[in-house]
Amino acid sequence: MIRKRHGLHFCGRLCLFVHELDKTIIRCMRKGWIAKYGRE
């Protein structure tokens, strides 16, 4: 039971990390896209 809870906790942290990473990548992509096409 303790092991299961620990696994779930780790899964949640991993999910949160991936979500934050995703947001950062999207933000960078959007910035790059604006830099590329915003000038024209």
PDB file of N, CA, C and O in Angstrom:
ATOM      1  N   MET A   1       0.831  -1.201   0.000  1.00  0.00           N
ATOM      2  CA  MET A   1       0.000   0.000   0.000  1.00  0.00           C
ATOM      3  C   MET A   1       0.873   1.261   0.000  1.00  0.00           C
ATOM      4  O   MET A   1       0.627   2.201  -0.756  1.00  0.00           O
ATOM      5  N   ILE A   2       1.889   1.261   0.857  1.00  0.00           N
ATOM      6  CA  ILE A   2       2.789   2.419   0.921  1.00  0.00           C
ATOM      7  C   ILE A   2       3.505   2.585  -0.415  1.00  0.00           C
ATOM      8  O   ILE A   2       3.703   3.697  -0.905  1.00  0.00           O
ATOM      9  N   ARG A   3       3.885   1.448  -0.985  1.00  0.00           N
ATOM     10  CA  ARG A   3       4.609   1.472  -2.242  1.00  0.00           C
ATOM     11  C   ARG A   3       3.726   2.046  -3.357  1.00  0.00           C
ATOM     12  O   ARG A   3       4.180   2.827  -4.195  1.00  0.00           O
ATOM     13  N   LYS A   4       2.474   1.642  -3.340  1.00  0.00           N
ATOM     14  CA  LYS A   4       1.533   2.104  -4.349  1.00  0.00           C
ATOM     15  C   LYS A   4       1.352   3.620  -4.254  1.00  0.00           C
ATOM     16  O   LYS A   4       1.337   4.328  -5.261  1.00  0.00           O
ATOM     17  N   ARG A   5       1.215   4.093  -3.018  1.00  0.00           N
ATOM     18  CA  ARG A   5       1.021   5.530  -2.800  1.00  0.00           C
ATOM     19  C   ARG A   5       2.246   6.313  -3.270  1.00  0.00           C
ATOM     20  O   ARG A   5       2.124   7.377  -3.877  1.00  0.00           O
ATOM     21  N   HIS A   6       3.419   5.770  -2.980  1.00  0.00           N
ATOM     22  CA  HIS A   6       4.657   6.422  -3.395  1.00  0.00           C
ATOM     23  C   HIS A   6       4.735   6.481  -4.918  1.00  0.00           C
ATOM     24  O   HIS A   6       5.154   7.487  -5.490  1.00  0.00           O
ATOM     25  N   GLY A   7       4.325   5.391  -5.568  1.00  0.00           N
ATOM     26  CA  GLY A   7       4.329   5.342  -7.030  1.00  0.00           C
ATOM     27  C   GLY A   7       3.374   6.369  -7.614  1.00  0.00           C
ATOM     28  O   GLY A   7       3.677   7.022  -8.612  1.00  0.00           O
ATOM     29  N   LEU A   8       2.221   6.502  -6.980  1.00  0.00           N
ATOM     30  CA  LEU A   8       1.223   7.457  -7.436  1.00  0.00           C
ATOM     31  C   LEU A   8       1.748   8.882  -7.277  1.00  0.00           C
ATOM     32  O   LEU A   8       1.562   9.732  -8.148  1.00  0.00           O
ATOM     33  N   HIS A   9       2.410   9.123  -6.138  1.00  0.00           N
ATOM     34  CA  HIS A   9       2.985  10.444  -5.860  1.00  0.00           C
ATOM     35  C   HIS A   9       4.042  10.788  -6.908  1.00  0.00           C
ATOM     36  O   HIS A   9       4.091  11.910  -7.412  1.00  0.00           O
ATOM     37  N   PHE A  10       4.885   9.807  -7.229  1.00  0.00           N
ATOM     38  CA  PHE A  10       5.930  10.015  -8.227  1.00  0.00           C
ATOM     39  C   PHE A  10       5.309  10.286  -9.589  1.00  0.00           C
ATOM     40  O   PHE A  10       5.771  11.146 -10.339  1.00  0.00           O
ATOM     41  N   CYS A  11       4.250   9.536  -9.897  1.00  0.00           N
ATOM     42  CA  CYS A  11       3.548   9.706 -11.172  1.00  0.00           C
ATOM     43  C   CYS A  11       2.980  11.123 -11.275  1.00  0.00           C
ATOM     44  O   CYS A  11       3.057  11.766 -12.322  1.00  0.00           O
ATOM     45  N   GLY A  12       2.408  11.593 -10.163  1.00  0.00           N
ATOM     46  CA  GLY A  12       1.836  12.937 -10.139  1.00  0.00           C
ATOM     47  C   GLY A  12       2.896  14.013 -10.348  1.00  0.00           C
ATOM     48  O   GLY A  12       2.680  14.986 -11.070  1.00  0.00           O
ATOM     49  N   ARG A  13       4.044  13.819  -9.705  1.00  0.00           N
ATOM     50  CA  ARG A  13       5.140  14.790  -9.851  1.00  0.00           C
ATOM     51  C   ARG A  13       5.658  14.788 -11.275  1.00  0.00           C
ATOM     52  O   ARG A  13       5.962  15.839 -11.838  1.00  0.00           O
ATOM     53  N   LEU A  14       5.758  13.595 -11.858  1.00  0.00           N
ATOM     54  CA  LEU A  14       6.239  13.458 -13.231  1.00  0.00           C
ATOM     55  C   LEU A  14       5.266  14.140 -14.184  1.00  0.00           C
ATOM     56  O   LEU A  14       5.669  14.834 -15.117  1.00  0.00           O
ATOM     57  N   CYS A  15       3.972  13.929 -13.929  1.00  0.00           N
ATOM     58  CA  CYS A  15       2.927  14.533 -14.756  1.00  0.00           C
ATOM     59  C   CYS A  15       3.031  16.057 -14.708  1.00  0.00           C
ATOM     60  O   CYS A  15       2.947  16.730 -15.735  1.00  0.00           O
ATOM     61  N   LEU A  16       3.214  16.585 -13.506  1.00  0.00           N
ATOM     62  CA  LEU A  16       3.319  18.028 -13.315  1.00  0.00           C
ATOM     63  C   LEU A  16       4.546  18.573 -14.035  1.00  0.00           C
ATOM     64  O   LEU A  16       4.490  19.630 -14.664  1.00  0.00           O
ATOM     65  N   PHE A  17       5.666  17.833 -13.936  1.00  0.00           N
ATOM     66  CA  PHE A  17       6.902  18.250 -14.588  1.00  0.00           C
ATOM     67  C   PHE A  17       6.722  18.285 -16.098  1.00  0.00           C
ATOM     68  O   PHE A  17       7.148  19.230 -16.763  1.00  0.00           O
ATOM     69  N   VAL A  18       6.083  17.241 -16.634  1.00  0.00           N
ATOM     70  CA  VAL A  18       5.847  17.172 -18.079  1.00  0.00           C
ATOM     71  C   VAL A  18       4.932  18.316 -18.506  1.00  0.00           C
ATOM     72  O   VAL A  18       5.131  18.917 -19.562  1.00  0.00           O
ATOM     73  N   HIS A  19       3.934  18.613 -17.684  1.00  0.00           N
ATOM     74  CA  HIS A  19       2.998  19.690 -17.995  1.00  0.00           C
ATOM     75  C   HIS A  19       3.717  21.035 -18.036  1.00  0.00           C
ATOM     76  O   HIS A  19       3.486  21.839 -18.939  1.00  0.00           O
ATOM     77  N   GLU A  20       4.581  21.277 -17.066  1.00  0.00           N
ATOM     78  CA  GLU A  20       5.352  22.524 -17.022  1.00  0.00           C
ATOM     79  C   GLU A  20       6.293  22.621 -18.214  1.00  0.00           C
ATOM     80  O   GLU A  20       6.453  23.684 -18.814  1.00  0.00           O
ATOM     81  N   LEU A  21       6.914  21.489 -18.547  1.00  0.00           N
ATOM     82  CA  LEU A  21       7.827  21.435 -19.685  1.00  0.00           C
ATOM     83  C   LEU A  21       7.062  21.750 -20.964  1.00  0.00           C
ATOM     84  O   LEU A  21       7.543  22.488 -21.824  1.00  0.00           O
ATOM     85  N   ASP A  22       5.861  21.181 -21.079  1.00  0.00           N
ATOM     86  CA  ASP A  22       5.004  21.391 -22.238  1.00  0.00           C
ATOM     87  C   ASP A  22       4.670  22.870 -22.389  1.00  0.00           C
ATOM     88  O   ASP A  22       4.742  23.423 -23.487  1.00  0.00           O
ATOM     89  N   LYS A  23       4.305  23.504 -21.281  1.00  0.00           N
ATOM     90  CA  LYS A  23       3.971  24.930 -21.317  1.00  0.00           C
ATOM     91  C   LYS A  23       5.169  25.759 -21.757  1.00  0.00           C
ATOM     92  O   LYS A  23       5.026  26.705 -22.532  1.00  0.00           O
ATOM     93  N   THR A  24       6.349  25.402 -21.261  1.00  0.00           N
ATOM     94  CA  THR A  24       7.572  26.129 -21.607  1.00  0.00           C
ATOM     95  C   THR A  24       7.883  25.975 -23.082  1.00  0.00           C
ATOM     96  O   THR A  24       8.243  26.944 -23.751  1.00  0.00           O
ATOM     97  N   ILE A  25       7.744  24.757 -23.591  1.00  0.00           N
ATOM     98  CA  ILE A  25       8.020  24.502 -25.009  1.00  0.00           C
ATOM     99  C   ILE A  25       7.045  25.281 -25.876  1.00  0.00           C
ATOM    100  O   ILE A  25       7.440  25.892 -26.869  1.00  0.00           O
ATOM    101  N   ILE A  26       5.765  25.260 -25.500  1.00  0.00           N
ATOM    102  CA  ILE A  26       4.745  25.982 -26.272  1.00  0.00           C
ATOM    103  C   ILE A  26       5.043  27.476 -26.264  1.00  0.00           C
ATOM    104  O   ILE A  26       4.917  28.149 -27.287  1.00  0.00           O
ATOM    105  N   ARG A  27       5.442  27.991 -25.097  1.00  0.00           N
ATOM    106  CA  ARG A  27       5.755  29.414 -24.977  1.00  0.00           C
ATOM    107  C   ARG A  27       6.935  29.774 -25.867  1.00  0.00           C
ATOM    108  O   ARG A  27       6.918  30.795 -26.555  1.00  0.00           O
ATOM    109  N   CYS A  28       7.966  28.923 -25.848  1.00  0.00           N
ATOM    110  CA  CYS A  28       9.153  29.166 -26.670  1.00  0.00           C
ATOM    111  C   CYS A  28       8.817  29.082 -28.151  1.00  0.00           C
ATOM    112  O   CYS A  28       9.300  29.879 -28.955  1.00  0.00           O
ATOM    113  N   MET A  29       7.981  28.105 -28.503  1.00  0.00           N
ATOM    114  CA  MET A  29       7.580  27.951 -29.902  1.00  0.00           C
ATOM    115  C   MET A  29       6.807  29.171 -30.370  1.00  0.00           C
ATOM    116  O   MET A  29       7.013  29.669 -31.477  1.00  0.00           O
ATOM    117  N   ARG A  30       5.908  29.650 -29.504  1.00  0.00           N
ATOM    118  CA  ARG A  30       5.104  30.814 -29.849  1.00  0.00           C
ATOM    119  C   ARG A  30       5.991  32.041 -30.012  1.00  0.00           C
ATOM    120  O   ARG A  30       5.803  32.840 -30.930  1.00  0.00           O
ATOM    121  N   LYS A  31       6.962  32.180 -29.110  1.00  0.00           N
ATOM    122  CA  LYS A  31       7.911  33.301 -29.184  1.00  0.00           C
ATOM    123  C   LYS A  31       8.705  33.236 -30.475  1.00  0.00           C
ATOM    124  O   LYS A  31       8.873  34.241 -31.165  1.00  0.00           O
ATOM    125  N   GLY A  32       9.192  32.039 -30.797  1.00  0.00           N
ATOM    126  CA  GLY A  32       9.963  31.842 -32.019  1.00  0.00           C
ATOM    127  C   GLY A  32       9.119  32.100 -33.253  1.00  0.00           C
ATOM    128  O   GLY A  32       9.591  32.672 -34.236  1.00  0.00           O
ATOM    129  N   TRP A  33       7.855  31.670 -33.192  1.00  0.00           N
ATOM    130  CA  TRP A  33       6.952  31.844 -34.327  1.00  0.00           C
ATOM    131  C   TRP A  33       6.680  33.329 -34.556  1.00  0.00           C
ATOM    132  O   TRP A  33       6.646  33.797 -35.694  1.00  0.00           O
ATOM    133  N   ILE A  34       6.488  34.063 -33.458  1.00  0.00           N
ATOM    134  CA  ILE A  34       6.247  35.506 -33.556  1.00  0.00           C
ATOM    135  C   ILE A  34       7.499  36.206 -34.092  1.00  0.00           C
ATOM    136  O   ILE A  34       7.405  37.119 -34.912  1.00  0.00           O
ATOM    137  N   ALA A  35       8.666  35.770 -33.622  1.00  0.00           N
ATOM    138  CA  ALA A  35       9.916  36.366 -34.079  1.00  0.00           C
ATOM    139  C   ALA A  35      10.125  36.104 -35.565  1.00  0.00           C
ATOM    140  O   ALA A  35      10.656  36.946 -36.288  1.00  0.00           O
ATOM    141  N   LYS A  36       9.698  34.920 -36.012  1.00  0.00           N
ATOM    142  CA  LYS A  36       9.883  34.552 -37.415  1.00  0.00           C
ATOM    143  C   LYS A  36       8.909  35.285 -38.328  1.00  0.00           C
ATOM    144  O   LYS A  36       9.301  35.857 -39.346  1.00  0.00           O
ATOM    145  N   TYR A  37       7.629  35.259 -37.947  1.00  0.00           N
ATOM    146  CA  TYR A  37       6.590  35.745 -38.856  1.00  0.00           C
ATOM    147  C   TYR A  37       6.005  37.093 -38.444  1.00  0.00           C
ATOM    148  O   TYR A  37       5.237  37.691 -39.197  1.00  0.00           O
ATOM    149  N   GLY A  38       6.362  37.574 -37.255  1.00  0.00           N
ATOM    150  CA  GLY A  38       5.778  38.822 -36.769  1.00  0.00           C
ATOM    151  C   GLY A  38       6.327  40.046 -37.474  1.00  0.00           C
ATOM    152  O   GLY A  38       5.673  41.089 -37.513  1.00  0.00           O
ATOM    153  N   ARG A  39       7.528  39.928 -38.032  1.00  0.00           N
ATOM    154  CA  ARG A  39       8.162  41.097 -38.663  1.00  0.00           C
ATOM    155  C   ARG A  39       7.594  41.379 -40.045  1.00  0.00           C
ATOM    156  O   ARG A  39       7.517  42.530 -40.474  1.00  0.00           O
ATOM    157  N   GLU A  40       7.202  40.328 -40.732  1.00  0.00           N
ATOM    158  CA  GLU A  40       6.724  40.505 -42.111  1.00  0.00           C
ATOM    159  C   GLU A  40       5.325  41.102 -42.154  1.00  0.00           C
ATOM    160  O   GLU A  40       4.778  41.315 -43.236  1.00  0.00           O
TER     161      GLU A  40
END
